[in-house]
Every structure is written in structure tokens, then in C-alpha cells.
Amino acid sequence: MATNVYACLIGEWVNLSDDPDCKMGNNYASPQIWWEESAKIWSPFTREKPDTMYQLDHLHIRYQGKDYRISPIYLQIVEG
């Protein structure tokens, strides 16, 4: 069963799994490995400063040569 990781990047849903050079998270894993190895996102236990976007949960993605920092709500996993 194939797993595809989709993300909404700048208003467009793309299949991250289609880019062989795509990397996700702090370990720079491929989308499939990132998903299989617990799908870690950056999420602080406590926030250093309230009311700032720097402290919100997010995920780093390198897709087609560009770097993105997105909220995890803009991810979808499709299996099958």
C-alpha cells in the first residue's frame, strides 16, 4: 500500500511524495520516511513569548528547491 503526503503550499495542494528531493522535519527525511518514523513536528511544551507566530506548531518542508514552514493542519496523508 502506497502512502502519499500532501501539503497545501501557498494555496495549492501538492503531493510531496512526487518530489524525490523533498525533505521534511528536522531530520530532513523523505515524506514517506517522515510519516513512518512518527511524523514529528515542532511543537513547544511552553511558549517563550505569547502571541507570536514564531512559537506556533509547524513543520519545515523543502519542496522543489524551496523551503516552507507550514502549520500541520495543512497536511494530508493518503494511503492506498
C-alpha positions, -999 to 999 in steps of 0.1 A, spaced: 0 0 0 15 33 -11 15 64 12 13 99 -2 19 130 18 1 161 6 6 197 17 -11 230 9 18 252 -1 9 288 -9 -28 278 -16 -21 248 -38 -23 212 -27 8 192 -39 19 156 -35 52 159 -16 59 123 -24 62 131 -61 94 152 -55 123 128 -50 143 156 -34 116 166 -9 127 167 27 106 172 59 112 180 95 144 185 115 159 152 102 154 161 66 135 128 58 116 120 27 78 123 31 74 85 34 101 81 60 89 112 79 54 96 81 67 61 90 90 75 118 62 92 138 57 123 117 74 148 141 65 184 140 80 213 160 57 220 190 70 237 222 58 225 256 58 261 268 59 292 247 88 317 253 66 346 242 28 347 238 11 360 208 38 353 182 38 331 152 74 320 159 61 298 187 32 281 168 34 244 159 50 240 125 68 217 101 98 226 78 95 213 42 119 215 13 99 210 -19 111 216 -54 141 237 -42 121 260 -19 118 260 18 84 262 36 73 264 72 37 253 75 12 245 101 5 208 104 -32 214 96 -21 219 60 -10 182 57 -30 152 45 -19 116 44 -34 94 17 -29 56 18 -40 32 -9 
